[in-house]
Amino acid sequence: MALPNEQNGPVAHAVNNKSDKSKAHKKRKRDPDGTSPKKKRRTENENSNSSQSSKASSKPLLYLETYSLWLCVSPISQLRALEGACAEYLSPLLLAYHQPFRGIVLSYENARFSQPSDVSAPESNAVLAKSCEEYAGNFVWLTANFVIFRPRKGSYIDGWVNIEAQSHLSLICWNLFNASIPRERLPKDWEWIADGQSHSSNDGKRSKKFHVGTGHFVDGAGKEISGQVRFRIENIEAARSSGKGRGFVSIQGTLSDD
């Protein structure tokens, strides 16, 4: 079974002052529509980027798909082959990126052994396993329906504010994944308000002691940022499982229109 694995620098041209002066009087080349080729290429690139972003935001993030895996049923699982195969092969895929599925497996259901279409099934409709040479385990097709999460750059997702710091805003998405938005990707009118603690000194005067790093953000209207926040996905980091370690998925988002 396969496990997870999804410039040229600027060239400087030297010219002498005489050629610069002579070229300054020449009329710049323009296209029939009146625009310069350089400006036209820049406009086309901007339109292409905005078109790709709109396509990504319109695509769904969750998919229900059916996959079949060619697996070996361990000898210890022969009495409960289906339960053993699910525990050994399918459950470790949960909340991890799986390259053959091109996404993150959230759940699976209706797991069953299946027979390939090119093999005639016996009259009893039983699924036959294949024994290969000296291997103790039998090989069989395991089919299941998977709910797959495919985050894309430019797509929008909702998250709940978890931690607020001067450098970033941390969120939890669907109570499953962590997401963060750097300070530079937050709206320009958001302001960081440090928390303070009042105390009385020996002379009876009251003062405030500010704790470094603790506080909250407020928007342009002075409202504290909390609860649910909808943001745009800017980058996704997914690490596959290795040994006993589970893989992780981290999402970086933005609230800026840039």
C-alpha positions in Angstrom: 0.0 0.0 0.0 1.3 3.4 -0.9 1.6 5.9 1.9 1.5 9.7 1.7 3.9 11.4 0.1 1.1 17.3 -3.8 14.0 31.9 -12.0 15.5 33.3 -13.9 17.3 36.3 -12.4 17.1 39.8 -13.9 19.4 40.5 -16.8 21.2 43.9 -16.8 21.8 45.6 -20.2 24.5 48.4 -20.3 24.1 51.2 -22.8 26.0 54.5 -23.2 24.6 57.9 -22.6 24.5 58.9 -26.3 22.3 55.9 -27.1 20.0 56.8 -24.2 19.5 60.3 -25.4 18.9 59.2 -29.0 16.4 56.6 -27.8 14.6 59.0 -25.6 13.3 60.9 -28.7 12.0 57.7 -30.3 8.4 56.9 -30.0 7.7 53.9 -27.9 6.2 50.8 -29.6 2.6 50.3 -28.9 0.0 47.7 -29.9 -3.0 48.6 -32.1 -5.2 49.1 -29.1 -2.8 51.9 -27.8 -1.3 50.0 -24.9 2.4 49.1 -24.5 3.3 45.4 -24.7 4.8 45.4 -21.2 1.7 46.9 -19.6 -0.4 44.5 -21.6 1.5 41.5 -20.3 1.2 42.7 -16.7 -2.6 43.1 -17.1 -2.9 39.7 -18.6 -1.0 38.1 -15.7 -3.1 39.9 -13.1 -6.3 38.7 -14.8 -5.0 35.2 -14.9 -4.1 35.2 -11.2 -7.5 36.6 -10.3 -9.2 34.0 -12.5 -7.3 31.1 -10.8 -8.2 32.4 -7.4 -11.9 32.7 -8.2 -11.9 29.1 -9.5 -10.2 27.8 -6.4 -12.7 29.6 -4.1 -15.6 28.1 -6.0 -14.5 24.5 -5.6 -15.7 22.5 -2.6 -13.3 21.4 0.1 -15.0 18.1 1.1 -15.4 15.1 -1.2 -17.0 11.7 -0.7 -15.2 9.1 -2.8 -14.8 5.4 -3.0 -11.4 3.7 -3.2 -10.2 0.1 -3.2 -6.9 -1.0 -1.7 -5.0 -4.2 -2.4 -3.9 -5.3 1.1 -2.5 -8.2 3.0 -4.6 -9.6 5.8 -2.3 -10.5 8.7 -2.6 -14.0 10.0 -3.5 -12.7 13.5 -6.6 -11.1 11.9 -7.9 -14.1 10.1 -10.8 -14.7 12.4 -11.9 -11.0 12.1 -10.4 -10.1 8.8 -12.4 -7.0 8.1 -12.0 -5.5 11.5 -8.3 -6.3 11.5 -7.7 -4.8 8.1 -9.6 -1.6 9.0 -7.6 -1.2 12.2 -4.2 -1.9 10.5 -4.7 0.1 7.2 -7.6 2.5 7.3 -7.6 3.9 10.8 -4.0 5.2 10.5 -5.0 7.3 7.5 -7.4 9.4 9.6 -6.5 13.1 9.8 -3.4 12.5 7.7 -2.6 13.5 4.2 -2.7 10.5 1.8 -1.1 11.2 -1.6 -3.1 8.5 -3.6 -6.3 10.2 -2.4 -4.9 13.7 -3.0 -6.2 15.0 0.3 -6.7 14.5 4.1 -8.8 11.6 5.2 -11.5 12.7 7.7 -13.5 9.5 8.0 -14.4 6.3 6.3 -17.5 4.1 6.2 -19.0 1.0 4.6 -15.7 -0.8 4.6 -16.0 -4.2 2.8 -13.9 -6.8 1.0 -14.5 -6.6 -2.7 -13.9 -8.8 -5.8 -12.2 -7.3 -8.9 -14.5 -7.0 -11.9 -12.3 -9.3 -14.0 -12.6 -12.2 -11.6 -15.8 -14.3 -11.5 -17.2 -14.6 -8.0 -18.4 -17.9 -6.6 -22.1 -18.7 -6.5 -22.2 -17.9 -2.8 -21.0 -14.3 -3.5 -18.1 -14.8 -1.1 -15.0 -12.7 -1.7 -11.9 -14.8 -2.4 -8.5 -13.8 -1.0 -5.3 -14.6 -2.9 -2.5 -16.6 -1.3 0.9 -15.7 -2.8 3.7 -18.3 -2.7 5.3 -18.5 0.8 3.5 -15.4 2.3 1.5 -16.3 5.4 -1.0 -13.5 4.9 -3.7 -13.5 2.2 -4.2 -10.6 -0.2 -7.6 -9.1 -0.8 -9.2 -5.9 -2.1 -10.5 -3.6 0.7 -13.1 -1.0 -0.5 -14.5 1.9 1.6 -16.1 5.3 1.2 -13.9 8.1 2.3 -14.6 11.7 3.3 -11.6 13.7 2.0 -10.6 17.2 2.8 -8.8 19.0 -0.1 -7.8 22.5 0.9 -6.7 24.8 -1.9 -4.9 28.1 -2.0 -7.6 30.8 -2.5 -10.4 28.8 -0.9 -12.3 30.2 2.0 -12.8 28.3 5.3 -14.2 29.2 8.8 -12.2 28.9 12.0 -12.7 29.7 15.7 -10.3 32.1 17.4 -8.1 30.0 19.7 -5.0 32.1 20.6 -4.3 35.8 20.0 -0.8 37.1 19.9 0.9 40.3 18.6 2.6 38.2 15.8 -0.4 36.2 14.6 -4.0 35.0 15.1 -4.4 31.3 15.8 -7.6 29.5 14.9 -9.2 26.0 15.0 -10.9 24.7 11.9 -13.7 22.1 12.4 -12.2 21.2 15.7 -9.6 19.2 13.7 -6.9 21.5 12.2 -4.8 24.4 13.3 -4.7 27.6 11.3 -2.7 30.8 11.7 -2.9 34.2 10.2 0.3 36.4 10.5 0.0 39.9 11.7 1.0 41.3 8.3 -2.0 39.4 6.7 -4.6 40.9 9.1 -6.7 43.9 8.1 -4.8 47.2 8.3 -7.4 48.7 10.8 -7.0 46.0 13.3 -5.2 47.0 16.5 -3.5 45.0 19.2 -4.7 45.8 22.7 -2.4 44.5 25.5 -4.1 43.2 28.7 -3.5 45.0 31.9 -3.8 44.1 35.6 -4.7 46.7 38.2 -2.9 46.7 41.6 -2.3 49.1 44.5 1.1 50.2 45.6 2.2 50.9 49.2 1.4 54.6 48.8 -2.2 53.8 47.8 -1.8 54.8 44.2 -3.2 52.5 41.6 -1.3 51.5 38.5 -1.5 49.0 35.7 1.0 46.3 35.0 1.0 45.1 31.4 1.9 41.5 30.5 4.1 41.2 27.5 2.5 39.1 24.8 -1.0 38.9 26.2 -4.0 40.8 24.8 -6.4 40.8 22.0 -7.2 42.4 18.6 -9.9 44.9 17.9 -11.3 45.9 14.5 -11.7 49.3 13.1 -14.9 49.9 15.1 -13.2 48.9 18.4 -14.9 45.5 18.6 -12.9 42.6 20.1 -12.0 39.9 17.7 -13.4 36.5 18.9 -15.6 33.6 17.9 -15.8 32.6 14.2 -13.6 34.1 11.6 -13.8 33.4 7.8 -10.5 33.6 6.1 -8.8 32.7 2.8 -6.3 29.8 2.6 -2.8 31.1 1.5 -0.7 28.0 2.2 -1.0 24.4 3.4 1.7 22.3 5.1 1.1 18.6 5.4 3.6 16.1 6.9 3.0 12.4 6.4 3.1 9.8 9.1 6.4 8.2 9.9 6.7 5.1 12.1 4.6 5.7 15.2 4.4 9.4 14.6 1.2 10.8 13.2 1.3 13.3 10.4 0.0 16.9 10.8 -1.8 19.5 8.7 -1.2 23.2 9.2 -3.1 25.9 7.4 -1.8 29.5 6.9 -4.5 32.0 6.0 -5.0 35.7 5.2 -7.7 38.3 5.8 -6.0 40.8 3.4 -7.2 41.5 -0.1 -3.7 41.7 -1.5 
